[in-house]
Each structure stands twice: as C-alpha cells, then as structure tokens.
Amino acid sequence: MEFTLPKKVKIAGLTYYVLSDYPFPPHNADLAGQIAPDDLEIRLSTKEPEVESLYFWHEVLHAIDIHYNNDKLDEEVIMRLAHGIHQVLKDNEMYNVKRRGNGRSKAKG
C-alpha cells in the first residue's frame, strides 16, 4: 500500500487542507511543517517524500492535541509520537511513501 499525501484530512470533525511546497516566510524558512488551526491548514515545505510524510503525521498530531487535549503536549513529545507512528506504519508495510506532486493552494470560498 502506498501513502500519498492527501489533499485534505478530517480531524475532530473539521476538514484541514494539506498544502505541500508551502512557501514559509524568511523568518520561518527553517520550518518543515506547521499546523494553522484558524485557517484549517496543514502546511508542509519539504520536497522529500519520506520527510514530508513524517511531518504530515507530526502536524496531524498537533491538530489532535489542539482539539482533544487543549494543546498540552510539548514539541518533543509530538515529534517522538510522529516518529513512532511513521515507523510503525512503514515497518508493518501499511504504506510506502509517495509524493503527491507539486504544491497546491487551498480553494477559497
């Protein structure tokens, strides 16, 4: 089974749009991913499929934490959980990482 980065994902009954190749501003240029709960966006900047997949799960965990846990988990815990989920899925051949393609923008309206 291949993992293709979804265009959107439902978390806590809300539809988050997944934006790949996101152009972070210069002061955040080192970011690989970001959750934007007010905009319902998961923003990813990396072009490497394996890293993009990891940061997708990382940002999904942030969204889960925000909506179900009052944003109580720190960054280190989120990163460890994301690595764990990503590795379990790969080691058990639940998916192979595949890049969806170049960036897309969320349709407004």
Secondary structure, DSSP 8 states (H G I E B T S, - for coil): -EEE--SEEEETTEEEEEESS----GGGTT-SEEEETTTTEEEE----HHHHHHHHHHHHHHHHHHHHHTT---HHHHHHHHHHHHHHHHHTTS-EEE---S-------
